[in-house]
Amino acid sequence: MQFGRKDVIGAACAVVSIGLVAWLAHESLASADCRDLLRWHDFASVEGDVADPELEALKSRLETGQGSEAEKACVGRVGLPF
């Protein structure tokens, strides 16, 4: 069996498309992890002032840029959750 030019092009396209899907899935999971780390849904459910002291402390750290390296990276990736 011989592989022609079209076979090689088709295989290359398949590899590129699989790689693109894998990269997009990885980025999506990383964004979801960041939203969990930054407690995105907790901030979304709060209207007005934050009553939870732990959530208020996180908000203060994020606003002043004093969060952990992971929190800073996540703010850079998805932005502030409030």
C-alpha positions as CSV (number, residue, x, y, z in Angstrom):
1,M,0.0,0.0,0.0
2,Q,1.3,3.4,-0.9
3,F,0.5,6.7,0.7
4,G,-0.1,9.5,-1.7
5,R,0.2,13.3,-1.2
6,K,-3.5,13.6,-0.4
7,D,-3.1,11.0,2.4
8,V,-0.3,12.9,4.0
9,I,-2.2,16.2,3.8
10,G,-5.2,14.5,5.3
11,A,-3.2,13.1,8.1
12,A,-1.5,16.4,8.8
13,C,-4.9,18.1,8.9
14,A,-6.2,15.5,11.3
15,V,-3.2,16.0,13.6
16,V,-3.6,19.8,13.6
17,S,-7.3,19.6,14.3
18,I,-6.9,17.1,17.2
19,G,-4.2,19.4,18.6
20,L,-6.4,22.4,18.3
21,V,-9.3,20.7,20.1
22,A,-6.9,19.5,22.9
23,W,-5.5,23.0,23.3
24,L,-9.0,24.5,23.5
25,A,-10.1,21.9,26.0
26,H,-7.0,22.6,28.2
27,E,-7.7,26.4,28.1
28,S,-11.3,25.9,29.0
29,L,-10.4,23.7,32.0
30,A,-7.8,26.2,33.1
31,S,-10.3,29.0,32.9
32,A,-12.8,26.9,34.9
33,D,-10.2,26.2,37.5
34,C,-9.4,29.9,37.8
35,R,-13.1,30.7,38.3
36,D,-13.2,28.2,41.1
37,L,-10.0,29.6,42.7
38,L,-11.3,33.1,42.5
39,R,-14.8,32.1,43.8
40,W,-16.4,33.6,40.8
41,H,-19.8,32.2,41.5
42,D,-19.7,33.4,45.1
43,F,-19.1,37.0,44.0
44,A,-21.8,36.7,41.3
45,S,-24.4,35.7,43.9
46,V,-23.6,38.6,46.2
47,E,-25.4,41.9,45.6
48,G,-23.9,45.0,47.1
49,D,-21.6,44.5,50.1
50,V,-19.9,41.2,50.8
51,A,-21.1,39.7,54.1
52,D,-18.7,36.7,54.2
53,P,-15.4,37.8,55.9
54,E,-13.4,35.2,54.0
55,L,-14.8,36.5,50.7
56,E,-14.2,40.1,51.7
57,A,-10.6,39.2,52.5
58,L,-10.2,37.6,49.0
59,K,-11.7,40.6,47.4
60,S,-9.3,42.9,49.3
61,R,-6.3,40.8,48.4
62,L,-7.2,40.7,44.7
63,E,-7.9,44.5,44.5
64,T,-4.6,45.4,46.0
65,G,-2.6,42.8,44.0
66,Q,-1.5,40.9,47.1
67,G,-3.0,37.5,46.2
68,S,-0.9,34.3,45.7
69,E,0.9,33.6,42.5
70,A,-1.9,31.4,41.4
71,E,-4.5,34.0,42.1
72,K,-2.5,36.7,40.2
73,A,-2.2,34.4,37.2
74,C,-5.9,33.6,37.3
75,V,-6.8,37.4,37.5
76,G,-4.6,37.8,34.4
77,R,-6.3,35.0,32.6
78,V,-10.0,35.7,33.4
79,G,-10.0,39.1,35.2
80,L,-11.4,40.1,38.5
81,P,-14.6,38.3,39.6
82,F,-16.4,41.4,40.8
